[in-house]
Amino acid sequence: MTTPAIALPASGTRQLLILLCVSVPSFMISLDSNIIAVSLSSIASSLHAEFADIEWVVSAYTLTFAALLMPAGALADRFGRKRILMIGLAIFTLASLLCGLSHQVLLLNICRGFQGIGGALQLSAALATLSHTFRGAQRAKAFAFWGSVIGIAITLGPVVGGFITQHFGWQWAFYINVPVGLGMIMLTARVAEESRNPHAGRLDKWGFITFSSSLLMLTLALISGNHLGWNSFTIVTELSSALMLFVLFIVIELNLEHPMLDLRLLNNRTYIGASIAGLAYACTLLTMLAYLPLYFQTALGLDPQSAGLLMLPVALPLFIVPRGVVMLLAPRYSGRALLTVGLLIVSLGLCYLAITATRINYLSMLAGLLLIGCGAGILNGETAKSAMSVVPPERAGMASGASATIRFSGMVIGFAALGVILYSQIYHSLINDLPALNLDSVRGIARNVAAGNLSSFNHDNSLHRVAVASFAAGYQQLFIWAAAISAICAVITWQLVSAEDTAPYPRLDN
């Protein structure tokens, strides 16, 4: 059943400003993530951080972000989307300032966690506002605008991040959020309209505690497993705890009148399929936005600015393709077809990167980078739109929080899991190439190599070549696994998502 479109503001300028209020917070989150990706190598050198520390620079943010998205959606439904959006902007802006002032990696990661809290509040409220305001064909256009804004952030992120890191220092990758955040707080206060779900219940605190604790235990295990041993008591305990807490979370949600996650959504095959597509997109593509700049700086020996520029073949399609999707493809093809094709294109691009990774030559990788960028451009807005197409408007906050949680949980798990593959392959390659060294020495070298810190090997050309070769071999395995995940999820998505539920919208004239 098609929901009738609601009346939009008469003023085109005001309509644009409302779209900016819901899109720019997502812009800030995406810009920050991609700026930081180019800065990781510099942060590692400046703060003397190992690979696990670098993983936490990314994971501390995405972990709190993913854990809080669903309760943030519930808070937006209950207390008002505009209010929660402004609170999230304030927390994110202050945390960004404190990240830039950090002089220790532990303090930086703590502040990154607070950035995640602010990011979760602002994204859930923003998506709920968008879903509440726009319906039917207008919603397709609004999501396309949202996807294009994110595309701009992803396009600018590597270039801006590389320039800032090289000329001003990695701290300014965080400071840049401060003026943007202050400007958005003032704009939101002036033009955004308040909305809430009048039937929203109390915050599901036990659901939040069990879900976030489960995700934390799983992340701890994935990041620490290579160092402590996968059969160690600590890792087994963390993995077991993660599973038990997740089962407890499901039990709690099934027995609440107003749960954080309405599991009735799982009765809808389209919602499940779109969620799997979003999870695969996050695990296999969004994680690459952090891993690829590290590859360019370490394997190719480039500075941050050059590495950022080399990300443009991935980033530019994320800006260009969503507009083409809404104008040319969405009026003709269902969300089912677009999600499946997008995942298959990403898989094909990752396979190409796997073939070329050990050549350590940028031009040979170019086609693969363009392919994954085009696939991502299809998926970026389509995953959210397809999932939200089967959700009642009054549950927009909960559903947008759940969809975004799936995406960012995929980033947490994907980044940590692919880190396991990367480190493991580097370690085994070094064992084969350096048989004279004991295992503890090889582990120490592997941690430095995985973090992209090869400066300690500059005195020994032979060791440096071995380190670079092992690094490239690790990335080859990383690309292979990511490609396989994307292809498998493409098949699952095609089987689950309904073409009728995600039917093409009529073309909208500009």
Steps between C-alpha positions, in 0.01 A plus 500: 500500500647838397514767769364835380755776479472771765512869422849640478598856597395748238837667484760314296771662711344378822460149356869499411595622848300220664676249274832653604406464868458125456783450250788708635523300828551191283748708298699573816509135601610382155754781457651429840530126434675552168730775626609276787563209262774697324641615835540154660861451394596847632315436827686168539838672452419804714358307797724191461194280454493133399248333269252428781512866607433610144207259478354664810526849346240374252320245720452719811297738285304244298437282807329771706332624184353158417407419859307824549320533165191301600447666839573833330217429257269424792607822674428696182153344475421578863662837573502657155721459195612865491600499867702179474662620177625817671626310806686259274657785306619663823659179635665420166643851467644508854645148468667599172674788677621267777626243245721765344638595842589137589870416544459132593339227293283384794359850551443534126304175490287603799412827325430304181246303701323823596505603135313177430236589760438838338504348153240238593262759643524730201477232231198322649314827548593618150383184322181488705425861405559423132275191508229687690499802270520340156280220362463308176686641201610805701673266745701346215617847398581597859703182558683565173588850624616348831711244313652771280596709803671197652666445164640853513638431850655173389644672193647786699608290800817336364617814318428736790639247749822455308551875456423580865714217638800586287490880541340557841519170691250225569345698789336734249313204355291532818507877543332546161176357648470783752390790273279269292333368815437845644351619171267200480379548858395857415338399168308209656371720781365747243343290224434142621152404616448280805339158456460197724308174533209568742484128583870454579571299813777511757864455408592130483801524733557124539481448127758776455730355766492144364539601135784747556679259735470219245647719226780615732596143595505392135716798400743442786539137396556580132758770569688304771473149357815510286710625789364285784423185300155390385486212746606714798268519799447875452394475135277195555333681792444815294350310207278292729386812682419672172279209393324470838435875520358507147263210578394683817440814293266306267310355797458844657376656176245224448345565841469880494196699391722779360835338418807681370485268198155393388573142394177493303705669228676166460174351377548708186736335253565827320619669819729205578642497147561876490664477843731223379591715201578790734709272722697370203550850363645611833719191553647489152500857365481756779787330682709543184477877540723452806721219370582633151671827606720295735593275205588797280720657767672178606533285188545788253696721742280805444435802722149558645404760239589275208324203662186713539506599135534135396168427677309716250414207265310348795362825636384681185248231395344527847416859410402449135327160492215561753365780282511275195326226696203718595469654152565196279485172694253544789207580264569176305639242745394378841705545815554124491680524165703808597620349830603174334681668211675741736637217716615303194683804360675549835597132503638521146704809589642333811598194297686729263680665793594156637661408167700823484583561868838325496616689189528814716404717205219755521407506131441125500247547785312791342223297333428317826479827692253643248286188516467498879423873490218447248357210700512709815324786323207269428489355851556812709147639494321191371564283808330750732216577256417134438499417871286802592250431217327230708499688834195695631573875531428504875787256557745699288734581789529140617538363148755758388700432815484126434605536135788730585602270788526211256717708268738625769509168683612362166778759496609405853496128434631529144792726590604278790445172311689617191773620736527142624548379140750776421717442807485121468614503137779750573618285791506176297671671206773630733550153652564361152729787396690533831552141619807594708300723738316370806120530512496786752719710272278420202190601698658834586588564135150394392334748737710786361437395141123468549488849656684639197804592709791395277739779599680270745606281204652779289852411613470152344391500133454123492276500808306797365426314175382196694277718718340670198445164325334353810282810531382465138432127552289586804293743294453242228335265750297787643360582153424132427297453816313828454414407140364161608281655770356754255420234238332265749288782643398606148344157447326511839368851433350393166324209669353704787415848373163532328485683167144610586599652836785689335323579172636786286377849581377724216768730372509840671560814296740755643 
